[in-house]
C-alpha cells in the first residue's frame, strides 16, 4: 500500500533525525522537524489525511531536512527517502 511506503519513509527519517544535530543552514531545528513528522505519522496511523504540502516543504531540495542530512552525514539516505516523499507529494 502506498501509505505504508510513506509511513516507512517518515519512520526512517525520524530514526536518522534522532541521531542528528541541528544545522545552521536549516530553517527549523531537529526537534521542530521531529515534532512535525511525528504529527504527520499520527495522522497516517489514524487514517486522517496528511499535510502533503508540509511534507513537500520539509523534504524540498535545499530545504530543512536536506540541510540537516548533509550536516549529519546522511545525505544519500535523504535522497532515497525524498524519492518516496516526492511520489506522494507530487501525485494528483
PALUM-371377 format. One record per residue (C-alpha): residue number from 0; residue in one letter; x, y, z. Coordinates in pm, 1 decimal. Layout:
REM PALUM-371377
{NUM "a" {X Y Z}}
...
REM end
This chain:
REM PALUM-371377
{0 "x" {0.0 0.0 0.0}}
{1 "x" {129.7 346.4 -90.1}}
{2 "x" {62.1 497.5 252.8}}
{3 "x" {272.1 221.1 408.0}}
{4 "x" {571.1 328.5 197.8}}
{5 "x" {522.5 686.8 308.0}}
{6 "x" {499.9 581.8 674.0}}
{7 "x" {819.5 376.6 641.1}}
{8 "x" {998.7 673.2 482.7}}
{9 "x" {891.0 903.0 766.1}}
{10 "x" {991.0 646.8 1029.3}}
{11 "x" {1335.6 613.5 868.5}}
{12 "x" {1369.7 992.1 864.6}}
{13 "x" {1275.4 1013.1 1232.2}}
{14 "x" {1532.8 746.3 1313.4}}
{15 "x" {1804.4 944.1 1135.7}}
{16 "x" {1692.9 1268.2 1297.9}}
{17 "x" {1715.5 1105.8 1640.0}}
{18 "x" {2091.7 1083.1 1592.4}}
{19 "x" {2130.9 1427.2 1434.8}}
{20 "x" {2220.1 1777.1 1541.7}}
{21 "x" {2054.5 2089.6 1408.5}}
{22 "x" {2208.3 2262.0 1107.7}}
{23 "x" {2296.8 2629.6 1093.7}}
{24 "x" {2157.6 2629.3 737.9}}
{25 "x" {1820.0 2472.7 815.7}}
{26 "x" {1512.6 2682.0 883.2}}
{27 "x" {1400.0 2455.6 1169.3}}
{28 "x" {1574.9 2270.2 1448.2}}
{29 "x" {1591.1 1892.3 1456.6}}
{30 "x" {1337.6 1894.4 1740.1}}
{31 "x" {1092.6 2106.8 1540.5}}
{32 "x" {1118.6 1875.4 1240.9}}
{33 "x" {1070.3 1569.4 1460.6}}
{34 "x" {750.4 1718.7 1604.5}}
{35 "x" {613.5 1793.1 1258.2}}
{36 "x" {696.3 1447.0 1122.4}}
{37 "x" {551.1 1275.5 1429.0}}
{38 "x" {232.4 1477.3 1377.2}}
{39 "x" {209.1 1354.3 1017.8}}
{40 "x" {274.7 995.0 1124.5}}
{41 "x" {-2.4 1018.5 1381.8}}
{42 "x" {-237.2 1138.4 1109.4}}
{43 "x" {-145.4 847.4 883.5}}
{44 "x" {-182.9 592.6 1161.7}}
{45 "x" {-527.3 732.0 1247.2}}
{46 "x" {-641.8 725.2 883.7}}
{47 "x" {-650.2 1103.1 864.5}}
{48 "x" {-525.2 1297.5 562.8}}
{49 "x" {-162.5 1400.6 584.8}}
{50 "x" {-44.0 1752.1 507.1}}
{51 "x" {140.1 1677.4 184.3}}
{52 "x" {234.9 2042.6 137.1}}
{53 "x" {409.3 2038.2 474.1}}
{54 "x" {596.6 1721.2 380.6}}
{55 "x" {688.5 1865.7 42.5}}
{56 "x" {826.6 2174.8 211.9}}
{57 "x" {1030.6 1976.2 466.9}}
{58 "x" {1177.7 1745.8 201.4}}
{59 "x" {1232.4 2011.4 -66.1}}
{60 "x" {1575.9 2046.1 -227.6}}
{61 "x" {1793.6 2273.1 -13.3}}
{62 "x" {1519.0 2258.5 248.6}}
{63 "x" {1541.9 2190.8 619.0}}
{64 "x" {1578.6 1813.5 601.5}}
{65 "x" {1835.1 1817.0 325.2}}
{66 "x" {2046.9 2067.5 516.8}}
{67 "x" {2024.9 1858.8 834.2}}
{68 "x" {2110.1 1542.1 642.0}}
{69 "x" {2417.9 1698.4 483.7}}
{70 "x" {2548.6 1826.9 817.7}}
{71 "x" {2492.6 1484.8 976.6}}
{72 "x" {2635.7 1262.7 700.8}}
{73 "x" {2313.1 1101.6 580.8}}
{74 "x" {2262.6 1296.4 258.4}}
{75 "x" {2247.4 978.8 46.7}}
{76 "x" {1976.5 834.3 270.0}}
{77 "x" {1788.8 1163.6 244.0}}
{78 "x" {1792.9 1143.5 -135.5}}
{79 "x" {1644.6 793.6 -128.9}}
{80 "x" {1378.2 886.7 125.4}}
{81 "x" {1288.7 1204.4 -60.9}}
{82 "x" {1208.5 999.8 -374.5}}
{83 "x" {929.7 829.0 -180.4}}
{84 "x" {806.4 1159.3 -38.8}}
{85 "x" {812.7 1319.5 -385.2}}
{86 "x" {595.3 1040.4 -529.1}}
{87 "x" {329.4 1122.8 -268.9}}
{88 "x" {351.4 1500.0 -263.4}}
{89 "x" {352.3 1529.6 -644.4}}
{90 "x" {81.8 1269.0 -709.0}}
{91 "x" {-255.5 1408.3 -810.1}}
REM end
